[in-house]
Amino acid sequence: MKNCFQVIPYQVIQQVDQVENEIPKGVELIQASKVWDDTKGKSITVAVLDTGCDVDHPDLSDRIIGGKNFTDDDSSDPEIFIDHAGHGTHVAGTIAASQNDSGVTGVAPEASLLIVKVLNKDGSGQYDWIINGINFAIEQKVDIISMSLGGPNDHAELYKAIKSAVENNILVVCAAGNGGDGDDSTDEFAYPGSYNEVISVGAIDFKRRSSEFTNSNNEVDLVTPGEKILSTYPDGKYATLSGTSMSAPHASGALALIKVLAHNYFERELSEPELYAQLIKRTVPLGLSPMLEGNGLLYLTAPTYLSKIFDQELKSSVMKKLE
């Protein structure tokens, strides 16, 4: 079977050898560090279905709990899931790079990473690789599956695997795709991002403007930063990349935090739909078309933020009535 899937196209802006203890702008913008006093994602496992990972990277080595290779790289050895492309290492760092006083820090710096290599050194993969990777993640009982990849066609067996993951209470996060034309009246679809069962993540820049490349359609759930994102890169390095590939891991890491916060608050395990509701509760509308932004920008402190606005508006309303 020919390769049908690719990493959601991305642009490498810059590579650097060293970074001095930095919380990337995207991590800050979604307010991740504001909840780290409560949780950093410990006990949550995120399966990263991508091009593999630099397992020796100083910001990632203590986060990786295992992995498996489903591609034709390295003679198809299932035990070798290193990253020959860079994409998977970058995604993994945004999700859970350790807070270790050097390098970068991910959204959920104490979450565990299961590296599921389903794309090869060329950044492409077969349907079977993706499907087998999803089923492997289900078998490993992960909490979240993160996929910054896509293809143009709906596929019955892929859809079946996605639904199986959700039925097993696993949150599935996907990049919306980079086929956008800047026109919110036109639809651009990529799969699995366009399945209703997945959490589809679009991109904005640091000025909270919609990225020109981000797909627009009625399956987009929310947006996160996707331009000039700094994260880990192979050979212990770092790089700044752009694309909805960079947006999806912000949401995956945030869900690791949300799952712990929700468990502590409700004192029970929440279902996948309930966790999705907790995610959407933590979004802020940007005033863009819903086809572009879905429910809005992921903003982990949104419940507090919106509560303050409501209290201010209520107080103002009462004062006007008393005047």
Residue pairs with C-beta under 8 A, 6 or more apart in sequence:
1 126
1 127
1 128
2 126
3 120
3 122
3 124
3 125
3 126
4 125
4 126
4 127
4 151
4 153
4 155
5 118
5 119
5 124
5 125
5 126
5 127
5 129
5 130
5 149
5 150
5 151
6 119
6 123
6 124
6 125
6 149
6 150
6 151
7 50
7 51
7 85
7 87
7 119
7 123
7 124
7 148
7 149
7 245
8 148
8 149
8 150
8 175
8 177
8 178
8 190
8 243
8 244
8 245
8 248
9 178
9 243
9 245
10 87
10 178
10 241
10 242
10 243
10 245
10 246
11 241
11 242
11 243
12 86
12 239
12 240
12 241
13 228
13 239
13 240
13 241
13 242
14 239
14 240
15 233
15 237
15 238
15 239
15 240
16 237
16 238
16 239
16 240
17 237
17 238
18 103
18 237
18 238
19 102
19 103
19 104
19 230
19 238
20 102
21 101
21 102
21 103
22 103
22 104
22 105
22 230
23 33
23 104
23 105
24 94
24 104
24 105
24 229
24 230
24 231
25 206
25 225
25 228
25 229
25 230
26 94
26 206
26 224
26 225
26 229
26 230
26 246
26 250
27 33
27 94
27 105
27 106
27 107
27 250
27 253
29 206
29 224
29 225
29 297
30 107
30 224
30 225
30 250
30 254
30 297
30 298
30 299
30 300
31 299
31 300
31 301
31 302
32 107
32 108
32 253
32 254
32 257
32 300
33 105
34 300
34 301
35 257
35 261
35 300
35 301
36 99
36 109
38 260
38 261
38 264
39 110
39 257
39 260
39 261
39 264
40 99
40 108
40 109
40 110
40 111
40 257
41 96
41 107
41 108
41 109
41 110
41 111
41 253
41 256
41 257
41 260
42 110
42 111
42 260
43 260
44 108
44 111
44 112
44 143
44 144
44 256
44 259
44 260
45 65
45 111
45 112
45 113
45 114
45 140
45 141
45 142
45 143
45 144
46 95
46 96
46 108
46 111
46 112
46 113
46 114
46 142
46 143
46 144
46 145
46 146
46 252
46 253
46 256
47 113
47 114
47 116
47 133
47 136
47 137
47 140
47 142
47 144
47 145
47 146
48 88
48 91
48 92
48 95
48 113
48 114
48 115
48 116
48 146
48 249
48 252
49 116
49 118
49 130
49 133
49 134
49 137
49 145
49 146
49 147
49 149
50 83
50 87
50 88
50 91
50 92
50 115
50 116
50 117
50 118
50 119
50 146
50 147
50 148
50 149
51 83
51 84
51 85
51 86
51 87
51 88
51 89
51 117
51 119
51 120
51 121
51 123
52 67
52 69
52 73
52 81
52 82
52 83
52 84
52 85
52 88
52 89
52 115
52 117
52 119
53 60
53 64
53 67
53 81
53 82
53 83
53 88
53 89
53 92
53 113
53 115
53 117
54 60
54 82
54 83
54 89
54 232
54 233
54 234
54 235
54 236
55 61
55 64
55 67
55 81
55 82
55 115
56 236
57 89
57 93
57 232
57 234
57 236
58 100
58 102
58 103
58 236
59 93
59 97
59 98
59 100
59 102
59 103
59 104
59 105
59 106
59 232
60 89
60 92
60 93
60 96
60 97
60 98
60 113
60 232
62 98
62 100
63 92
63 96
63 97
63 98
63 109
63 111
63 112
63 113
64 92
64 112
64 113
64 114
64 115
65 112
65 113
65 114
66 114
66 115
66 140
67 81
67 114
67 115
67 116
67 117
68 78
68 79
68 81
68 115
68 116
68 117
68 133
68 136
69 76
69 77
69 78
69 79
69 80
69 81
69 117
70 78
70 116
70 117
70 118
70 125
70 128
70 129
70 132
70 133
70 136
71 117
71 118
71 119
71 120
71 125
71 129
72 120
73 80
73 84
73 117
73 120
73 121
74 80
74 82
81 115
81 116
81 117
83 89
83 117
83 234
84 120
84 121
84 234
85 119
85 120
85 121
85 122
85 123
86 233
86 234
86 239
87 119
87 123
87 148
87 245
88 115
88 117
88 119
89 231
89 232
89 233
89 234
90 229
90 231
90 232
90 233
90 239
90 241
90 245
90 246
91 146
91 148
91 231
91 245
91 246
91 248
91 249
92 106
92 113
92 115
92 232
92 249
93 104
93 106
93 231
93 232
93 233
94 106
94 107
94 229
94 231
94 246
94 249
94 250
94 253
95 106
95 107
95 108
95 111
95 113
95 146
95 249
95 252
95 253
95 256
96 106
96 107
96 108
96 109
96 110
96 111
96 112
96 113
96 253
96 256
97 103
97 104
97 105
97 106
97 109
97 231
97 232
98 105
98 106
98 109
98 110
99 105
99 109
99 110
103 232
103 238
104 230
104 231
104 232
104 238
106 231
106 253
107 249
107 250
107 252
107 253
107 254
107 256
107 257
108 253
108 254
108 256
108 257
111 253
111 256
114 137
114 140
114 142
116 133
116 136
116 137
117 133
118 125
118 129
118 130
118 132
118 133
118 149
119 125
119 129
119 149
125 149
127 151
127 155
127 157
127 158
130 147
130 149
130 158
130 161
130 192
131 157
131 158
131 161
134 145
134 158
134 161
134 162
134 164
134 165
135 161
135 164
137 145
137 165
137 170
138 164
138 165
138 168
138 170
141 168
142 170
143 170
143 171
143 255
143 256
143 259
144 170
144 171
144 172
144 173
144 252
144 255
144 256
144 259
145 165
145 170
145 171
145 172
145 173
146 173
146 248
146 249
146 252
147 172
147 173
147 174
147 175
147 192
147 198
147 248
148 174
148 175
148 243
148 244
148 245
148 246
148 248
148 249
149 174
149 175
149 245
150 174
150 175
150 177
150 190
150 191
150 192
150 193
151 190
151 191
152 189
152 190
152 191
153 191
154 191
154 194
155 191
158 191
158 192
159 192
159 195
162 172
162 192
162 195
162 197
162 198
163 197
165 172
166 172
166 197
166 272
169 269
169 271
169 272
170 272
171 199
171 255
171 259
171 272
171 275
171 276
172 192
172 197
172 198
172 199
173 198
173 199
173 201
173 248
173 249
173 251
173 252
173 255
174 192
174 193
174 195
174 198
174 199
174 200
174 201
174 248
175 190
175 193
175 200
175 201
175 243
175 244
175 245
175 247
175 248
176 190
176 193
176 200
176 201
176 202
176 203
176 214
176 215
176 217
176 219
176 220
176 244
176 247
177 188
177 189
177 190
177 193
177 194
177 214
177 215
177 244
178 203
178 213
178 214
178 215
178 243
178 244
178 245
179 188
179 190
179 213
179 215
180 188
180 211
180 212
180 213
180 214
180 215
180 216
181 188
181 212
182 210
182 212
183 216
184 216
184 288
184 289
184 291
184 292
185 291
186 216
187 216
187 217
187 218
187 291
188 215
188 216
188 217
189 215
189 217
189 219
190 215
192 198
193 200
193 201
193 215
193 219
194 200
194 217
194 219
195 219
196 219
199 221
199 222
199 251
199 255
199 276
199 279
200 219
200 220
200 221
200 294
201 220
201 221
201 222
201 223
201 224
201 244
201 247
201 248
201 250
201 251
202 210
202 211
202 214
202 215
202 216
202 220
202 222
202 223
202 226
202 244
202 247
202 292
202 293
202 294
203 210
203 211
203 213
203 214
203 223
203 224
203 225
203 226
203 227
203 242
203 243
203 244
203 246
203 247
204 210
204 211
204 214
204 223
204 224
204 225
204 226
204 227
204 247
204 286
204 293
204 297
205 211
205 225
205 226
205 227
205 228
206 225
206 227
206 228
208 286
208 297
210 223
210 286
210 288
210 292
210 293
211 226
211 227
211 242
211 244
213 242
213 243
213 244
214 223
214 226
214 244
214 247
214 292
215 244
216 289
216 291
216 292
217 291
218 290
218 291
220 290
220 291
220 292
220 293
220 294
221 279
221 280
221 294
221 295
222 251
222 279
222 280
222 283
222 293
222 294
222 295
222 296
222 297
222 298
223 247
223 286
223 288
223 292
223 293
223 294
223 296
223 297
223 298
224 247
224 248
224 250
224 251
224 254
224 297
224 298
225 246
225 247
225 250
226 242
226 243
226 244
226 245
226 246
226 247
227 242
227 246
228 240
228 242
229 240
229 241
229 242
229 246
230 238
230 239
230 240
231 238
231 239
231 241
231 246
232 238
233 239
250 298
251 279
251 298
254 279
254 282
254 298
254 300
255 275
255 279
257 300
258 275
258 278
258 279
258 282
258 300
259 270
259 275
261 278
262 270
262 274
262 275
262 278
263 269
263 270
270 278
279 298
280 295
281 302
281 303
282 298
282 299
282 300
282 301
282 302
282 303
283 294
283 295
283 296
283 297
283 298
283 299
283 302
284 296
284 297
284 299
284 302
284 305
284 306
285 293
285 295
285 296
285 297
286 293
286 296
286 297
299 305
